[in-house]
Amino acid sequence: MRISKVHSWIPGYHLWILVFLVSLLLLGVLSRSFRSGFSDESNEYQPPKIIPSKGNGYPPVIAYWIFGTNGESKKMLRLLKAIYHPRNQYLLQLDAESSDHERGDLALSIQSEKVFQAFGNVHVVGKSYAVNRMGASALGATLHAAALLLKISTDWDWFITLSASDYPLMTQDDLLHAFTFLPRDLNFVHYTNKTSWIWKERKLSNQIVVDPSLHNQKSSPLFYAVETRETPDAFKLFGGSPWVILTRAFMEYCIRGWDNSPRKLLMYFSNVAYPLESYFHTVLCNSADFQNTTVDNDLRYIIWDTTHGEANVLNMLHYDKMVASGTVFARPFQEGDRVLNKIDISVLNRPPNGLVPGEWCIDKGMNRSTETSKQHEELCSTWGNINAIKPGPYGIKLGVLLSELARGGTLRTSPCEQQSESRNITRTM
């Protein structure tokens, strides 16, 4: 067996040994996250200082993972301010392509804000690692982030993955309101059952790849084997969007894997290209406990045509459609994209460099002091009730839609069965 890469030829049995070692390495990184937490920051971690109220009638708690690469720390900070709420947990992480200086500046920016320190709910991973977003290192990073958030606190309801290129289309009061009256066991994952994807998925899953970023300090291209492997028959493969909103219970299941299924699938997907497009989808649909908890919607608006023309102009053309879509997040955006300013003003009511105002923030996101000749800006110096939320029209609209679907049982219609049936029909043609 050979690997189709310049200067890369590995005999068959050596390749399978390498595949096995890469799988063990991925599992080892994940297991160490429980033992070491924040690596060099583990000794500095302190529990949240203000605990939000939980239970019937109270809003949920969202655990956010915001991931970026070299030069994206400013975008991450802007995104954080646009989605900040003291009820939630936030984990910010720059990969190894960024410098120690940039990661240090990001941590310093968080530490310098009194509101973040007062609520103790924003955390930065100081020491990062290489990530190839096409490979298993991206899946390992996602699971590691969830493990860190579980180490910080298990008192959250949903886990949301965001990149530095994402931005919200509604306030956190809107989102928390819409999710307040939903069952807390629903996983928002978009599946696809298109015939073209089915054949693409079969080719990708049968193709053996190795992600060197799992053991290199810098991100490296994937290695592709010439030979392929057979489609597995011990489990069914599913796939769709890599952007997910997953429950705490499901993330604990993926990380701890008490029935071994998530761990077995993790070893399989450690040698698949684009595993984030299949891993969580497959674990959900192969688990009797979770396969009927899926909502076939990732609540994202994706702008696909950013490669043609000027992105700023194209995104402005998408504005009306984005805000009318009823989705929670949109992507991708570049730094300084003009449409973000329009979203801040017209949708979020977020002041420049400030936080989104709400019932918890009495001074509307920013306090301006004119006691000195130089104006000083402090993020939300006066706090209200963090358990009270005040939704706007976008949150009320989303809440009504999701509540109607829940009452009608539509949310319990499993896309796992629908996609499986479509795949079986396609493969018998």
Long-range contacts (C-beta under 8 A, 24 or more apart in sequence): 1-225, 1-226, 1-227, 2-225, 2-226, 2-227, 3-210, 3-223, 3-224, 3-225, 3-226, 4-224, 4-225, 4-226, 5-221, 5-223, 5-224, 8-223, 12-227, 15-208, 15-225, 18-210, 19-208, 19-210, 19-270, 19-271, 22-136, 22-210, 22-211, 22-214, 22-215, 22-270, 22-271, 23-266, 23-267, 23-270, 23-271, 25-214, 25-215, 26-136, 26-139, 26-140, 26-214, 26-266, 26-267, 26-270, 27-263, 27-266, 27-267, 29-129, 29-140, 29-144, 29-214, 30-140, 30-143, 30-144, 30-147, 30-255, 30-266, 33-143, 33-144, 33-147, 33-148, 33-151, 34-147, 34-151, 34-255, 37-148, 37-151, 38-123, 38-125, 38-126, 38-148, 39-125, 39-126, 39-127, 40-126, 40-127, 41-124, 41-125, 41-126, 41-127, 45-123, 45-152, 46-120, 47-120, 47-152, 47-153, 48-89, 48-119, 48-120, 48-121, 48-152, 48-153, 49-118, 49-119, 49-120, 50-86, 50-118, 50-119, 50-120, 50-386, 51-155, 52-86, 52-87, 52-386, 52-387, 53-387, 54-155, 57-180, 58-180, 58-387, 59-87, 59-176, 59-177, 59-179, 59-180, 59-387, 59-389, 60-156, 60-157, 60-158, 60-176, 60-179, 60-180, 60-184, 61-87, 61-88, 61-89, 61-155, 61-156, 61-157, 62-87, 62-88, 62-89, 62-156, 62-157, 62-158, 62-160, 62-172, 62-175, 62-176, 62-179, 63-88, 63-89, 63-90, 63-91, 63-146, 63-149, 63-156, 63-158, 63-159, 63-160, 63-248, 64-88, 64-89, 64-90, 64-91, 64-160, 64-162, 65-91, 65-93, 65-142, 65-145, 65-146, 65-149, 65-159, 65-160, 65-161, 65-162, 66-90, 66-91, 66-92, 66-93, 66-162, 66-163, 66-164, 67-93, 67-94, 67-95, 67-131, 67-141, 67-145, 67-161, 67-162, 67-163, 67-164, 68-92, 68-93, 68-94, 68-95, 68-98, 68-163, 68-164, 69-94, 69-95, 69-97, 69-98, 69-131, 69-164, 70-94, 70-95, 70-97, 70-98, 70-99, 70-102, 71-98, 71-102, 72-98, 72-164, 72-335, 73-98, 73-102, 73-103, 73-105, 73-106, 73-109, 74-335, 75-164, 75-165, 75-333, 75-335, 76-106, 76-164, 77-106, 77-109, 78-340, 79-162, 79-164, 79-166, 79-167, 79-168, 80-122, 81-350, 81-353, 81-354, 81-355, 81-356, 81-379, 82-167, 82-168, 82-344, 82-348, 82-350, 82-356, 83-162, 83-168, 83-172, 83-356, 84-122, 84-172, 84-355, 84-356, 85-172, 85-173, 85-176, 85-358, 85-360, 85-386, 86-115, 86-119, 86-121, 86-360, 86-383, 86-386, 87-176, 87-360, 87-386, 87-387, 88-121, 88-156, 88-172, 89-121, 89-123, 89-149, 89-152, 89-153, 89-156, 90-121, 90-122, 90-123, 91-123, 91-124, 91-125, 91-145, 91-148, 91-149, 91-152, 92-122, 92-123, 92-124, 92-125, 93-124, 93-125, 93-128, 93-141, 93-145, 94-125, 94-128, 95-128, 95-129, 95-130, 95-131, 95-141, 95-219, 96-128, 96-129, 96-130, 96-131, 96-217, 96-218, 96-219, 97-130, 97-218, 97-219, 98-128, 103-127, 103-128, 113-379, 114-378, 114-379, 114-381, 115-355, 115-378, 115-379, 115-380, 115-381, 115-383, 116-379, 118-383, 119-386, 123-148, 123-152, 129-213, 129-217, 130-213, 130-214, 130-216, 130-217, 130-218, 130-219, 130-220, 131-213, 131-219, 132-211, 132-212, 132-213, 132-219, 132-220, 132-221, 132-222, 133-276, 134-211, 134-222, 134-273, 134-274, 135-209, 135-211, 135-213, 135-214, 135-222, 135-273, 135-275, 136-211, 136-214, 136-269, 136-270, 136-271, 136-272, 136-275, 137-211, 137-213, 137-214, 137-219, 138-275, 138-276, 139-266, 139-269, 139-270, 139-275, 139-276, 139-279, 140-214, 142-276, 143-254, 143-255, 143-266, 146-251, 146-254, 146-255, 147-255, 150-248, 150-251, 150-252, 150-255, 154-248, 154-252, 156-248, 157-184, 157-247, 157-248, 158-184, 158-245, 158-246, 158-247, 158-248, 159-244, 159-245, 159-246, 159-247, 159-248, 159-251, 160-244, 160-245, 161-243, 161-244, 162-329, 163-331, 163-332, 165-331, 165-332, 165-333, 165-334, 166-329, 166-330, 166-331, 166-332, 166-333, 167-329, 167-330, 167-331, 167-333, 167-340, 167-343, 168-328, 168-329, 168-343, 168-348, 169-301, 169-322, 169-323, 169-325, 169-327, 169-328, 169-329, 169-330, 169-343, 169-347, 169-394, 170-328, 170-347, 170-348, 170-392, 170-394, 170-395, 170-398, 171-347, 171-348, 171-349, 171-356, 171-358, 171-391, 171-392, 171-394, 171-395, 172-356, 172-358, 172-389, 173-356, 173-358, 173-359, 173-389, 173-390, 173-391, 173-392, 173-395, 174-391, 174-392, 174-394, 174-395, 174-396, 174-398, 175-328, 175-395, 175-398, 176-389, 176-391, 176-395, 177-389, 177-391, 177-395, 177-396, 177-399, 178-391, 178-395, 178-398, 178-399, 178-402, 179-402, 180-389, 180-399, 181-399, 181-403, 181-406, 182-402, 182-403, 182-406, 183-406, 183-411, 184-247, 185-247, 185-249, 185-293, 186-247, 186-293, 186-294, 186-295, 186-411, 187-244, 187-245, 187-246, 187-247, 187-250, 187-280, 187-284, 187-290, 187-293, 187-294, 187-295, 188-244, 188-245, 188-246, 188-295, 188-297, 188-298, 188-299, 189-240, 189-241, 189-244, 189-245, 189-246, 189-280, 189-281, 189-284, 189-294, 189-295, 189-296, 189-298, 190-240, 190-241, 190-243, 190-296, 190-297, 190-298, 190-300, 191-238, 191-239, 191-240, 191-281, 191-294, 191-296, 191-415, 191-416, 191-418, 191-419, 192-239, 192-240, 192-241, 192-419, 193-415, 193-418, 193-419, 193-422, 193-423, 195-422, 195-426, 197-239, 198-422, 198-423, 198-426, 198-427, 199-426, 201-237, 201-239, 201-278, 202-231, 202-237, 204-272, 204-273, 204-274, 204-278, 205-231, 205-232, 205-237, 205-272, 205-278, 206-230, 206-231, 207-272, 207-273, 208-271, 209-271, 209-272, 209-273, 210-271, 211-270, 214-270, 222-273, 224-273, 232-268, 235-261, 235-264, 235-265, 235-282, 235-286, 236-282, 236-285, 236-286, 236-420, 236-423, 237-278, 237-282, 238-278, 238-281, 238-282, 238-284, 238-285, 238-416, 238-419, 238-420, 239-277, 239-278, 239-281, 239-282, 240-277, 240-281, 240-298, 241-277, 241-298, 241-300, 242-274, 242-276, 242-277, 243-298, 243-300, 243-329, 243-331, 244-280, 244-298, 245-298, 245-299, 246-280, 247-293, 250-283, 250-284, 250-290, 250-293, 253-283, 253-287, 253-289, 253-290, 254-280, 254-283, 259-287, 261-286, 261-287, 284-416, 285-414, 285-416, 285-419, 285-420, 291-414, 291-416, 292-412, 292-414, 294-414, 294-415, 294-416, 295-411, 296-415, 299-327, 299-328, 299-329, 300-327, 300-328, 300-329, 300-330, 300-331, 301-325, 301-327, 301-329, 301-330, 301-331, 302-330, 302-331, 303-330, 303-331, 303-332, 306-332, 311-337, 312-337, 312-338, 312-339, 315-339, 316-342, 319-343, 323-347, 323-394, 326-394, 326-397, 326-398, 326-401, 328-398, 347-394, 353-377, 354-379, 354-380, 355-379, 355-380, 358-389, 358-390, 359-384, 359-385, 359-388, 359-389, 359-390, 360-384, 360-385, 360-386, 360-388
